[in-house]
Amino acid sequence: MDLKGKKIILASGSPRRRELLSGLGIDFEVDKKNNFEECYSPDTPHESIPSVLSEGKSYGFWRGLEEDEILVTSDTLVLCGDEVMGKPKDKEDAVRMLRLLSGREHKVITAVTMRDSTRHKTVSDTAVVHFKNISDDEIEYYIDNCRPFDKAGAYGIQEWIGYIGITGIEGSYFTIMGFPMHVVYSLLNEFIG
């Protein structure tokens, strides 16, 4: 991909997002300095929360953008029934989340915001994940060994719990990982022009 002199900045501390963006074979820098406090209005529709937070991270970036820079931010949430799941607060919260997901389907919604010095665009993508019934022993093993405290819904599809627990997905695997690459690639092409 020819960046046409543009500098890409990934404003995320997520190692998964870094790894996935690297897969496009482009140069980018990571800069996670941000002034945004992750919060949203209680009346925000659930499906819109990742977009609100992704845009907040973009505009909360610690400095203005130069003409040749493109900033990339993202946010992911898990929606199980009416419960919005972000990152678990602690082990007890992670156990609670995984018990709720056990034997059910849920949505994973990831939004990506791309911004340069004159414009921004946010695109949201949704995938559906089907989980088998997961035992308490499996939940304990996963949390103790993989420590999924930095992941929405307390799990990573690419980790042990994904191997043994996920029976099907509808949509993009990468949306579930937290960075829908088809969206990222499309937005980059649009912004690079």
GUPAVO-726531 format. One record per atom (N, C-alpha, C): residue in one letter; x, y, z. Coordinates in steps of 0.2 Angstrom, whole numbers, plus 5000, padded with zeros to 4 digits. Example, Ala and Ser with C-alpha at 12.3 -4.5 7.8 and 13.67 -1.06 7.14 Angstrom:
2
A506649725039;A506249785039;A506649845039;S506449895035;S506849955036;S506450005039;
This chain:
193
M500449945000;M500050005000;M500450065000;D500350104995;D500750174995;D500450224999;L500750245004;L500550295009;L500550365006;K500850375000;K500950444997;K501150495001;G501650485005;G501950535010;G501650545016;K501050505017;K500650515024;K500950475029;K500950505035;K501150475041;K500550445045;I500550385047;I500050345050;I500150345058;I499750365062;I499850365069;I499250325072;L499450265075;L498950225079;L498950245086;A498350275088;A498350295095;A497950245099;S498350195100;S498050135104;S498650095107;G498550075113;G498950035117;G498849955116;S498449945112;S498249875110;S498749835106;P499049785109;P499549745105;P499249715099;R498649695100;R498249665094;R498149715088;R497949775090;R497849825085;R498549835081;R499049845085;R499749855082;R499949795077;E499849735080;E499949675076;E499549675069;L498949685070;L498549685064;L498649745059;L498849805061;L499049855057;L499649835053;S500149805057;S500749785054;S500649745048;G500149705048;G499949655043;G499849685037;L499649745036;L499549785030;L500249805027;G500749795030;G501449805027;G501549885026;I501249925031;I501349995031;I501750015037;D502150075036;D502450105042;D501950145046;F502050145052;F501550185057;F501950185063;E501750235067;E501950245074;E501450235079;V501550215085;V501050215090;V501150275095;D500650305096;D500650365101;D499950365105;K500050335111;K499450325115;K499250385120;K499650435119;K499550495124;K498850525122;N498450535127;N497750555126;N497450585132;N497050635131;N496650665136;N495950645137;F495750595133;F495050585133;F494850535139;E494350555143;E494050505148;E493550465145;E493650395145;E493150355142;E492450355146;C492050395143;C491350395146;C490850415140;Y490250395141;Y489750415137;Y489050425140;S488650455137;S487950475140;S487550405141;P487250405147;P486850335148;P486250325143;D486050375139;D485550365134;D485850355127;T486550345127;T486850325120;T486550255118;P486350245112;P486150185110;P486750135110;H486650075113;H487150025114;H487650015107;E487350015102;E487650005095;E488150065094;S487950125097;S488350185095;S488950195100;I488950155105;I489450175110;I490150165108;P490350115104;P491050115101;P491250175097;S490750195093;S490850255089;S490950315093;V490550325098;V490650385102;V491350385106;L491550325108;L492150315112;L492750325107;S492750295101;S493250295096;S493350375094;E492850405093;E492850475091;E493150515097;G492950505103;G493250535109;G493950525109;K494250465108;K494950455108;K495250495103;S494950495097;S495250535091;S495350605093;Y494850645096;Y494850715097;Y495150725104;G495250675108;G495650675114;G496450675113;F496650655107;F497350645106;F497650715108;W498250705111;W498650755115;W498850815111;R498850815104;R499150865101;R498750875094;G498750925091;G498550935084;G498850895079;L498550885073;L498850845068;L499150885062;E499750865060;E500050905054;E499650885048;E499750915043;E499450905036;E499550835033;D500150805035;D500350745032;D500150685036;E499850695042;E499650645047;E498950615047;I498850555048;I498250525048;I498250485055;L497750505059;L497650475066;L497150415066;V497350355069;V496850305069;V496650285076;T496050285078;T495850265084;T495250215084;S495150175089;S494650125089;S494350105095;D493750075096;D493450055102;D493049995101;T493049945105;T492649885105;T492249875111;L491649845110;L491249825116;L490849755114;V490749725119;V490349665118;V489649675121;L489149655117;L488449665119;L488049595120;C487949585126;C487649515127;C486949535130;G486449515126;G485749545127;G485749615128;D485549645134;D485549715135;D486149735139;E486649695140;E487249715144;E487749735140;V488049795141;V488649815138;V489249795142;M489749765139;M490349735142;M490949775139;G491249805143;G491949835141;G492449785144;K492949815146;K493549775150;K493349765157;P493449705159;P493249685166;P493649725171;K493349735177;K493749775182;K494249735186;D494049675187;D494449625190;D494249555189;K494549505192;K494449435191;K493649415192;E493449445197;E492749425199;E492249455193;D492449515190;D492049535185;D492149495178;A492749475177;A492849435171;A492449365172;V492449335178;V492049275179;V491349285177;R491049345180;R490349355179;R490249365171;M490649405168;M490549415161;M490549345157;L491049305158;L491149245154;L490549195156;R490349195162;R489749155164;R489149175160;L489049245159;L488449275155;L488549255148;L489149255145;L489249235138;L489149165137;S489249115142;S489249045141;S488549025138;G488648985133;G488048955130;G487549005126;R487849065125;R487449115121;R487749135115;E487349175111;E487749215106;E487749295109;H488249325106;H488249395108;H488549435102;K488549505102;K488749545097;K489449575099;V489949585095;V490549625096;V490449675091;I490549735094;I490449795089;I491149835090;T491449845084;T492049885084;T492049945080;A492150005082;A492150065078;A492950085077;V493050115071;V493650135069;V493550215067;T493950255069;T493950325067;T494650345064;M494550375058;M495150405055;M495050475054;R495650515056;R495550585056;R496250615053;D496150665049;D496750705047;D496650775049;S497050825047;S496950895049;S496350925047;T495950895042;T495350935040;T494750895040;R494750825041;R494150785041;R494250725046;H493650695047;H493650635051;H493050585048;K493150525049;K492650475048;K492650415052;T492050395055;T492050345059;T491550285056;V491850225056;V491450165053;V491450115059;S490850085060;S490750035065;S490549975061;D490749915064;D490649845061;D490449805067;T489949755065;T489749715070;T489749645068;A489949595073;A490049525072;A489649495077;V489349435076;V489049395081;V489449335082;V489549315089;V489949265091;V489449215095;H489549145094;H489149095097;H489649055102;F489449055108;F489849015113;F489548955115;K489948895116;K489648835119;K489548855127;N489248805130;N489248815138;N489948805140;I490148845144;I490848845147;I490848835154;S491148785157;S491148765164;S491548815168;D491348815174;D491748865179;D492548845179;D492648785179;D493348765178;D493748795172;E493348795166;E493648815160;E493748895161;I493248925164;I493248995165;I493849015169;E493948985175;E494548995180;E495148985176;Y495248925173;Y495848915169;Y496048965164;Y495548985160;Y495649045155;Y495949105159;I495549125164;I495749195167;I496349185170;D496549135174;D497149125177;D497749125172;N497649095167;N498249085162;N498249135157;C497749165155;C497749215149;C497649295152;R497349295158;R497249365161;R496949415156;P496349405154;P496049445149;P495749515151;F496149545156;F495849605159;F495849665154;D496149665148;D496249715144;D495749705138;K495249655138;K494849645133;K494149645134;A493749685130;A493049685130;A492749615131;G492249615136;G491949545137;G492349495140;A492949515142;A493449475146;A493649415142;Y493749415135;Y494049365131;Y494349385125;G494749345122;G495049355116;G494949295112;I494649315106;I494449255101;I495049215099;Q495649245099;Q496249215097;Q496649185103;E496349175108;E496649145114;E496249075116;W496449045121;W496248975123;W495448975123;I495149025126;I494449015127;I494149015120;G494449055115;G494149055108;G494248985105;Y494748955106;Y494948885103;Y494448835106;I494248835112;I493848785115;I493048805116;G492948875115;G492248895117;G491848925111;I492148945106;I491748975101;I491548925096;T490948925095;T490648875090;T490448905083;G490448965083;G490348995076;G490349075077;I490449105071;I490449175071;I490149195064;E489749255065;E489449285059;E489849355058;G490149365053;G490549435052;G491249425052;S491649475053;S492349475053;S492649455059;Y493149405059;Y493549385064;Y493949445067;F494149485063;F494549545065;F494149595069;T493549605067;T493049645071;T493049615078;I493049555079;I492949525086;I493649535089;M494249525086;M494849545089;M494949615091;G494549655088;G494549725090;G494849775085;F494849755079;F495149795073;F494849775067;P494349795064;P494049765058;P494449785052;M494949745050;M495449765045;M495149785038;H494549755036;H494249775030;H494049855030;V493849875036;V493649945037;V494249985037;V494749965041;V495350005042;V495650015035;Y495749965031;Y496049965024;Y495650015020;S494950005020;S494550055016;S494650125018;L494650135024;L494750205027;L495450235025;L495950195025;L496550215024;L496650235016;N496350195012;N496250215005;N495950275004;E495350285007;E494950355006;E495350415009;F495750405014;F496150465017;F496750475014;I497050425011;I497750435007;I497550465000;G496950444998;G496750474991;G497150454986;
